[in-house]
Amino acid sequence: MEVVELESAHCDALLRFFAGLPEGDLTFIEEEVTDPDVVRSWASGGAGGRRFVALDGDEVAGYVAVRPLPGWSSHVGEVRLVVSPTRRGAGLGRQLARQALVTAVGDGLAKLVVEVVAEQGAALALFTDLGFTGEALLRDHIRDREGNLRDLMVLAHHVDETWAGMATVGLDEALGQDLS
Ligand SMILES: CC(C)(COP(=O)(O)OP(=O)(O)OC[C@H]1O[C@@H](n2cnc3c(N)ncnc32)[C@H](O)[C@@H]1OP(=O)(O)O)[C@@H](O)C(=O)NCCC(=O)NCCS
């Protein structure tokens, strides 16, 4: 599936994608994704960060964003990733996460973080394979729709430390340079 940087032409499809997600998945995005003005501001570059969509024809099947944190953490990018529930398990999450990492390294970010619900096996597997490691465990940090408390993990990828590791997962090729 094609992964491209978000442009104005994708905004309606992206809004449809968000509208079709279960509420629990929307919480991973953190931004006001059902507001058309917010989504359009992303495409015009007004909101900061880099955003990509996976396209299946005219439909969006997945979305990833890397947003630099504000102020003294502006060297750190935060990743937000969601794949349509009907498209999961086909490698799309992996493809989008890889795109986020390549983009962040290319943009000169020194560190990436991602928040993952502790039981999210797919998200853990995917980010761990890309060189992310657990950096914080926030216990009982999330309340799901049934009111159950769940742990939140913060996974981090330190770009310099994992430079050599990146070469092993093929990111050097994606960056167009030899990192080994
Ligand atoms: C996390 C998420 C993006 C993964 O998307 P996806 O398209 O299904 O991911 P992939 O198909 O690339 O699968 C990634 C890996 O996880 C593995 N996996 C899938 N479900 C799993 C599970 N329940 N337990 C363990 N591993 C699992 C897959 O086997 C795959 O590994 P493989 O390529 O070695 O087989 C998707 O589940 C999602 O949108 N979840 C809700 C939002 C979220 O948690 N985002 C992450 C934090 S921002």
The ligand as a MOL file (V3000), in Angstrom:
LIG
                    3D

  0  0  0     0  0            999 V3000
M  V30 BEGIN CTAB
M  V30 COUNTS 48 50 0 0 0
M  V30 BEGIN ATOM
M  V30 1 C -0.5960 -0.9040 16.6380 0
M  V30 2 C -1.2050 -0.9220 15.2330 0
M  V30 3 C -0.8790 0.4020 14.5360 0
M  V30 4 C -0.5730 -2.0840 14.4350 0
M  V30 5 O -1.0330 -2.0330 13.1050 0
M  V30 6 P -0.9650 -3.3070 12.1250 0
M  V30 7 O -1.1720 -2.8270 10.7310 0
M  V30 8 O -1.8540 -4.3780 12.6000 0
M  V30 9 O 0.5580 -3.7460 12.3460 0
M  V30 10 P 1.3470 -4.8470 11.5420 0
M  V30 11 O 0.4360 -5.6450 10.6720 0
M  V30 12 O 2.5020 -4.1600 10.8680 0
M  V30 13 O 1.8400 -5.8000 12.7160 0
M  V30 14 C 2.9580 -5.4800 13.5080 0
M  V30 15 C 3.4550 -6.6980 14.2260 0
M  V30 16 O 2.6530 -6.9800 15.3640 0
M  V30 17 C 2.3430 -8.3760 15.3960 0
M  V30 18 N 1.0830 -8.5370 16.0840 0
M  V30 19 C -0.1570 -8.3010 15.6180 0
M  V30 20 N -1.0790 -8.4960 16.5830 0
M  V30 21 C -0.3600 -8.9070 17.6980 0
M  V30 22 C -0.7170 -9.2810 19.0200 0
M  V30 23 N -1.9850 -9.2690 19.4360 0
M  V30 24 N 0.2750 -9.6190 19.8800 0
M  V30 25 C 1.5640 -9.6190 19.4950 0
M  V30 26 N 1.9490 -9.2660 18.2630 0
M  V30 27 C 1.0010 -8.9170 17.3720 0
M  V30 28 C 2.2600 -8.7660 13.9580 0
M  V30 29 O 2.4390 -10.1600 13.8530 0
M  V30 30 C 3.3780 -7.9540 13.3500 0
M  V30 31 O 4.5950 -8.6350 13.4700 0
M  V30 32 P 5.1710 -9.4820 12.2070 0
M  V30 33 O 5.3000 -8.5160 11.0700 0
M  V30 34 O 6.4850 -9.9540 12.7090 0
M  V30 35 O 4.1910 -10.5470 11.9270 0
M  V30 36 C -2.7570 -1.1420 15.2590 0
M  V30 37 O -3.0250 -2.2980 16.0260 0
M  V30 38 C -3.5230 0.0400 15.8500 0
M  V30 39 O -3.8750 0.9650 15.1240 0
M  V30 40 N -3.7960 -0.0030 17.1810 0
M  V30 41 C -4.5050 1.0740 17.8750 0
M  V30 42 C -3.6520 2.2980 18.0210 0
M  V30 43 C -2.3030 2.0290 18.6980 0
M  V30 44 O -2.1550 1.2200 19.6000 0
M  V30 45 N -1.2630 2.7710 18.2280 0
M  V30 46 C 0.1140 2.6130 18.7510 0
M  V30 47 C 0.4890 3.6860 19.6930 0
M  V30 48 S 0.3280 5.3340 19.0650 0
M  V30 END ATOM
M  V30 BEGIN BOND
M  V30 1 1 1 2
M  V30 2 1 2 3
M  V30 3 1 2 4
M  V30 4 1 2 36
M  V30 5 1 4 5
M  V30 6 1 5 6
M  V30 7 2 6 7
M  V30 8 1 6 8
M  V30 9 1 6 9
M  V30 10 1 9 10
M  V30 11 2 10 11
M  V30 12 1 10 12
M  V30 13 1 10 13
M  V30 14 1 13 14
M  V30 15 1 14 15
M  V30 16 1 15 16
M  V30 17 1 15 30
M  V30 18 1 16 17
M  V30 19 1 17 18
M  V30 20 1 17 28
M  V30 21 1 18 19
M  V30 22 1 18 27
M  V30 23 2 19 20
M  V30 24 1 20 21
M  V30 25 1 21 22
M  V30 26 2 21 27
M  V30 27 1 22 23
M  V30 28 2 22 24
M  V30 29 1 24 25
M  V30 30 2 25 26
M  V30 31 1 26 27
M  V30 32 1 28 29
M  V30 33 1 28 30
M  V30 34 1 30 31
M  V30 35 1 31 32
M  V30 36 2 32 33
M  V30 37 1 32 34
M  V30 38 1 32 35
M  V30 39 1 36 37
M  V30 40 1 36 38
M  V30 41 2 38 39
M  V30 42 1 38 40
M  V30 43 1 40 41
M  V30 44 1 41 42
M  V30 45 1 42 43
M  V30 46 2 43 44
M  V30 47 1 43 45
M  V30 48 1 45 46
M  V30 49 1 46 47
M  V30 50 1 47 48
M  V30 END BOND
M  V30 END CTAB
M  END
